[in-house]
Amino acid sequence: MNIIIPMAGMGKRMRPHTLTTAKPLLPVAGKPIVQRLVEDIIATCNEKVDEIAFIISPAFGKEVEDHLCSVAAALGAKGKICYQEKPLGTAHAILCAGDTLAGNVFIAFADTLFKATFSIDTNKDAIIWTHKVEDPTAFGVVKLKDDGEIEAFVEKPKEFVSDLAIIGVYYFRDGEGLKKELQRLIDNNILLKGEYQITDAMEHMLQIGVKFYTGQVEEWLDCGNKDATIYTNQRTLENKKGSEQLISPSAVITDSTIIEPCFIGENVVVKNSVIGPHVSLEAGVVVEDSRIKNSIIQSHSVVKNAHMHTSMLGKNVTYIEMSRELSIGDFSTQI
């Protein structure tokens, strides 16, 4: 099986954190988002993966490319870098990995993490993973027949047809067939809001007899903006506690309390502080005289005298809350 990870978006909703770091390389519970995604795919699908194609912007640079290839190699697969130079839609992005569209193909967009246990039925033409949502009007959903086969794809339905939202994770038994359908969109200039979309390809595949089925995930986690990423960090810490070593032996923790689950990276220093729950401190972070919860502090940052929650600090940040001189009378409230 081959895996394709489209991740060429510049992550504008995550600025300023994506000004210097590609969004899929932002950390969640101690690992880049894309690394967690690929690890979870391989752990859950129980299929031998030959090649992992990462579709990126040329602007990401060699350091990002090398890191992605090392992620693939660590999982026993060949890493391949493909470029999408212009943001022309999901179908166009996948087609940028044209040579990888061969045989069994698993596709997952890199701003999505999920919790699931499944085994791919490689006899099925295609599987689209979904998650039940309270408000389907904000999502693309699948409409099912009585036997569980997908009857239609409906984009942001105004009236209820299904509460099974498409999460951006797909399996196709015939990668070459998918490639032809994606190329058909390009050749015939079939656009939706100025972009080539995979849903248009799948609609045509339904019409010509390809059978689509759905699989459901237990939890769907988004990394589209700061608050969503912090929530994903929280849920990932909860899901991984007990199965991963989240506190590095090299961390130095003095006169402090760690309220788990937290990720404490290599050579982190924590003094006279309360950390957690749901905090990730990346490698080399220093925290002194602070209270931090539900936050992500990226590598080699320094935090002192701070009371912080639901926050995200980038790499090499120095944040020190200054002490203040106060004169407050009786029966007062200062917030």
C-alpha positions as CSV (number, residue, x, y, z in Angstrom):
1,M,0.0,0.0,0.0
2,N,1.0,3.6,-0.6
3,I,0.1,6.6,1.5
4,I,-0.4,10.1,0.2
5,I,-0.4,13.1,2.6
6,P,-1.5,16.4,1.0
7,M,0.0,19.2,3.1
8,A,0.9,22.1,0.8
9,G,-1.3,24.7,2.5
10,M,0.4,27.6,4.1
11,G,-1.7,27.5,7.3
12,K,-2.9,31.1,7.3
13,R,-5.4,30.4,10.1
14,M,-2.5,29.3,12.3
15,R,-0.4,32.4,11.9
16,P,1.9,33.6,13.4
17,H,3.0,30.0,14.2
18,T,3.1,29.1,10.5
19,L,5.2,32.0,9.4
20,T,8.4,30.0,10.1
21,T,7.0,26.4,10.5
22,A,4.8,24.5,8.1
23,K,1.5,23.7,9.8
24,P,1.8,19.9,9.7
25,L,5.1,20.2,11.5
26,L,3.7,22.0,14.5
27,P,3.9,19.8,17.5
28,V,1.1,18.0,19.2
29,A,1.9,16.1,22.4
30,G,5.6,16.1,21.5
31,K,5.5,15.1,17.8
32,P,4.7,17.0,14.6
33,I,1.1,16.7,13.5
34,V,2.0,14.9,10.2
35,Q,4.2,12.4,12.1
36,R,1.4,11.5,14.4
37,L,-1.0,11.2,11.5
38,V,1.3,8.7,9.6
39,E,2.1,6.7,12.7
40,D,-1.6,6.4,13.5
41,I,-2.5,5.3,9.9
42,I,0.2,2.6,9.9
43,A,-0.7,1.4,13.5
44,T,-4.4,1.1,12.7
45,C,-4.6,-0.2,9.1
46,N,-2.2,-3.2,9.6
47,E,-1.0,-3.0,6.0
48,K,2.5,-3.0,4.7
49,V,3.3,0.5,3.5
50,D,5.8,0.8,0.7
51,E,5.8,4.5,0.0
52,I,4.6,7.7,1.7
53,A,4.3,10.7,-0.6
54,F,4.2,14.1,1.1
55,I,2.7,16.8,-1.1
56,I,4.2,20.1,0.0
57,S,4.8,23.7,-1.2
58,P,8.3,24.3,-2.7
59,A,8.6,27.1,-0.1
60,F,8.8,24.6,2.8
61,G,12.5,24.0,2.1
62,K,15.0,21.2,2.4
63,E,15.0,20.9,6.2
64,V,11.2,20.1,6.1
65,E,11.7,17.7,3.2
66,D,14.5,15.8,5.0
67,H,12.4,15.6,8.2
68,L,9.4,14.1,6.3
69,C,11.6,11.5,4.6
70,S,13.1,10.6,8.0
71,V,9.6,10.1,9.4
72,A,8.8,7.7,6.5
73,A,12.1,5.8,6.9
74,A,11.5,5.3,10.6
75,L,8.2,3.6,9.8
76,G,9.9,1.3,7.2
77,A,8.6,3.1,4.1
78,K,10.2,5.1,1.3
79,G,9.6,8.9,1.7
80,K,8.8,10.8,-1.4
81,I,8.5,14.6,-1.8
82,C,6.0,16.0,-4.3
83,Y,5.3,19.7,-5.0
84,Q,2.0,21.6,-5.4
85,E,3.1,25.0,-6.5
86,K,-0.4,26.6,-6.6
87,P,-3.3,25.9,-4.3
88,L,-5.7,24.5,-6.9
89,G,-7.8,22.1,-4.7
90,T,-7.8,18.7,-3.2
91,A,-7.9,16.8,-6.4
92,H,-5.0,18.7,-7.9
93,A,-3.0,18.2,-4.7
94,I,-3.4,14.4,-4.8
95,L,-2.6,14.3,-8.5
96,C,0.7,16.0,-7.8
97,A,1.7,12.5,-6.4
98,G,0.7,10.9,-9.6
99,D,3.4,8.2,-9.6
100,T,2.3,7.1,-6.1
101,L,-1.3,6.6,-7.3
102,A,-0.8,2.9,-8.0
103,G,-2.4,-0.2,-6.5
104,N,-3.9,0.2,-3.0
105,V,-3.7,3.9,-1.9
106,F,-4.5,5.5,1.4
107,I,-5.0,9.3,1.4
108,A,-5.2,11.5,4.5
109,F,-5.0,15.3,4.7
110,A,-2.4,16.5,7.2
111,D,-4.6,18.8,9.3
112,T,-6.6,15.9,10.5
113,L,-5.9,13.4,13.4
114,F,-8.2,10.6,14.4
115,K,-8.6,7.9,16.9
116,A,-9.8,4.6,15.3
117,T,-9.2,0.9,15.1
118,F,-9.9,-0.6,11.7
119,S,-8.6,-3.1,9.2
120,I,-9.0,-2.1,5.6
121,D,-11.0,-4.5,3.5
122,T,-8.9,-4.4,0.3
123,N,-11.6,-6.1,-1.6
124,K,-13.7,-3.0,-1.5
125,D,-13.4,-0.4,-4.3
126,A,-13.2,2.6,-2.0
127,I,-13.7,3.5,1.7
128,I,-14.4,7.0,3.0
129,W,-13.9,7.6,6.7
130,T,-16.5,9.6,8.5
131,H,-17.4,10.9,11.9
132,K,-20.9,11.7,13.3
133,V,-21.4,15.4,13.8
134,E,-24.2,17.4,15.5
135,D,-24.4,20.0,12.7
136,P,-24.0,18.4,9.3
137,T,-24.7,21.7,7.5
138,A,-21.0,22.7,8.0
139,F,-19.6,19.6,6.3
140,G,-19.5,17.4,3.3
141,V,-21.5,14.2,4.3
142,V,-22.2,10.8,2.8
143,K,-25.7,9.4,2.2
144,L,-25.9,5.7,2.6
145,K,-28.0,2.9,1.2
146,D,-29.6,0.3,3.5
147,D,-26.6,-2.1,3.0
148,G,-24.1,0.6,4.0
149,E,-22.9,1.4,0.5
150,I,-22.5,5.1,-0.2
151,E,-25.3,6.5,-2.4
152,A,-24.2,10.1,-2.7
153,F,-21.8,12.8,-1.5
154,V,-23.6,15.9,-0.3
155,E,-21.7,19.2,0.4
156,K,-23.0,21.2,3.3
157,P,-26.6,20.0,3.1
158,K,-29.2,22.6,4.1
159,E,-31.7,19.8,4.9
160,F,-30.8,16.7,6.8
161,V,-29.6,13.8,4.7
162,S,-26.9,12.4,7.0
163,D,-24.8,13.2,10.0
164,L,-21.7,11.3,8.8
165,A,-19.1,14.0,7.9
166,I,-16.2,13.2,5.6
167,I,-13.0,13.8,7.6
168,G,-10.5,13.7,4.7
169,V,-9.3,10.1,5.0
170,Y,-9.8,7.8,2.0
171,Y,-8.9,4.4,0.7
172,F,-8.9,3.4,-3.0
173,R,-8.2,-0.1,-4.3
174,D,-7.4,1.1,-7.8
175,G,-4.9,4.0,-7.5
176,E,-4.5,4.2,-11.3
177,G,-8.3,4.5,-11.7
178,L,-8.4,7.3,-9.2
179,K,-5.5,9.0,-11.1
180,K,-7.5,8.9,-14.3
181,E,-10.5,10.5,-12.6
182,L,-8.5,13.3,-11.1
183,Q,-6.8,13.9,-14.5
184,R,-10.3,14.0,-16.1
185,L,-11.2,17.0,-13.9
186,I,-8.1,18.9,-15.0
187,D,-8.6,18.0,-18.7
188,N,-12.2,19.1,-18.7
189,N,-11.6,22.1,-16.3
190,I,-14.2,20.8,-13.9
191,L,-14.0,23.3,-11.0
192,L,-15.8,24.1,-7.8
193,K,-15.2,27.6,-6.5
194,G,-12.1,27.8,-8.7
195,E,-10.5,24.6,-7.5
196,Y,-10.4,20.9,-8.5
197,Q,-12.1,18.8,-5.8
198,I,-11.8,15.1,-5.0
199,T,-15.5,15.0,-4.3
200,D,-16.2,15.8,-8.0
201,A,-14.0,12.8,-9.0
202,M,-15.8,10.5,-6.5
203,E,-19.2,11.6,-7.8
204,H,-18.3,10.5,-11.3
205,M,-16.8,7.3,-10.0
206,L,-20.1,6.5,-8.3
207,Q,-21.9,7.1,-11.6
208,I,-19.7,4.7,-13.5
209,G,-20.1,1.9,-11.0
210,V,-17.4,2.2,-8.4
211,K,-18.7,1.1,-5.0
212,F,-17.9,3.3,-2.0
213,Y,-18.3,2.3,1.6
214,T,-17.9,4.2,4.8
215,G,-15.8,3.6,7.9
216,Q,-16.3,5.5,11.1
217,V,-13.6,6.8,13.5
218,E,-14.1,7.1,17.2
219,E,-12.7,10.6,17.4
220,W,-11.9,13.3,14.8
221,L,-9.4,16.0,15.8
222,D,-8.7,19.1,13.8
223,C,-5.6,21.3,13.7
224,G,-7.0,24.1,11.6
225,N,-6.5,27.0,14.1
226,K,-4.9,27.7,17.4
227,D,-7.7,26.7,19.7
228,A,-8.4,23.5,17.7
229,T,-4.7,22.6,17.9
230,I,-4.7,23.1,21.6
231,Y,-7.7,20.9,22.0
232,T,-6.1,18.3,19.8
233,N,-3.0,18.4,22.0
234,Q,-5.3,17.8,25.0
235,R,-7.1,14.8,23.5
236,T,-3.8,13.3,22.1
237,L,-2.2,13.5,25.6
238,E,-5.3,11.7,27.0
239,N,-5.2,9.1,24.3
240,K,-1.5,8.4,24.5
241,K,-1.0,8.3,28.3
242,G,0.2,4.9,29.3
243,S,1.2,4.0,25.7
244,E,4.0,6.6,25.2
245,Q,6.7,8.0,27.5
246,L,5.5,11.6,27.8
247,I,8.0,12.9,30.3
248,S,11.6,12.7,29.3
249,P,14.1,11.3,31.8
250,S,16.4,14.3,30.9
251,A,13.9,16.8,32.2
252,V,14.9,18.6,35.4
253,I,11.8,19.3,37.6
254,T,12.5,21.1,40.9
255,D,10.0,22.2,43.5
256,S,7.2,21.8,41.0
257,T,4.0,19.9,40.4
258,I,3.2,18.1,37.1
259,I,-0.5,17.4,36.7
260,E,-0.7,14.7,34.1
261,P,-1.2,14.1,31.3
262,C,1.6,16.4,30.0
263,F,4.4,16.1,27.6
264,I,7.8,17.2,29.0
265,G,10.5,17.1,26.4
266,E,14.2,16.5,26.5
267,N,16.3,18.9,28.6
268,V,13.2,20.8,29.8
269,V,13.8,22.7,33.1
270,V,10.9,23.4,35.4
271,K,11.4,25.3,38.7
272,N,8.9,26.3,41.3
273,S,5.9,25.9,39.0
274,V,2.7,24.0,38.4
275,I,2.4,22.4,35.0
276,G,-0.8,20.8,33.6
277,P,-3.0,19.3,32.9
278,H,-2.7,19.1,29.1
279,V,0.5,21.0,28.6
280,S,3.3,20.2,26.1
281,L,6.7,21.6,26.8
282,E,9.0,20.9,23.9
283,A,12.8,20.3,24.1
284,G,14.9,22.8,25.9
285,V,12.0,24.8,27.3
286,V,12.6,26.6,30.7
287,V,9.7,27.4,33.0
288,E,10.2,29.2,36.3
289,D,7.7,30.5,38.9
290,S,4.7,29.9,36.7
291,R,1.3,28.2,36.4
292,I,0.6,26.7,33.0
293,K,-2.3,24.6,31.8
294,N,-3.8,23.5,28.5
295,S,-1.0,25.0,26.4
296,I,1.8,24.2,24.0
297,I,5.2,25.8,24.5
298,Q,7.5,25.1,21.6
299,S,11.2,24.3,21.8
300,H,13.8,26.5,23.6
301,S,11.3,29.0,24.9
302,V,11.6,30.6,28.3
303,V,8.5,31.4,30.5
304,K,8.9,33.1,33.9
305,N,6.4,34.5,36.4
306,A,3.5,33.6,34.2
307,H,-0.1,32.4,34.7
308,M,-1.0,30.9,31.3
309,H,-3.8,28.8,29.9
310,T,-5.1,27.9,26.4
311,S,-2.0,29.4,25.0
312,M,0.5,28.5,22.3
313,L,4.1,29.9,22.2
314,G,6.4,29.4,19.3
315,K,10.1,28.4,19.3
316,N,12.8,30.5,21.0
317,V,10.2,32.8,22.7
318,T,11.0,34.6,25.9
319,Y,7.9,35.5,27.9
320,I,8.2,37.1,31.3
321,E,5.3,38.7,33.2
322,M,6.6,41.7,35.0
323,S,5.8,42.2,38.7
324,R,3.7,45.3,39.4
325,E,3.4,47.7,42.3
326,L,-0.2,47.7,43.7
327,S,-2.2,49.7,46.1
328,I,-5.7,48.2,46.4
329,G,-8.3,49.2,49.1
330,D,-10.8,47.1,51.0
331,F,-13.6,45.2,49.3
332,S,-12.0,45.5,45.8
333,T,-11.7,43.1,42.9
334,Q,-8.8,43.1,40.5
335,I,-9.0,41.0,37.4
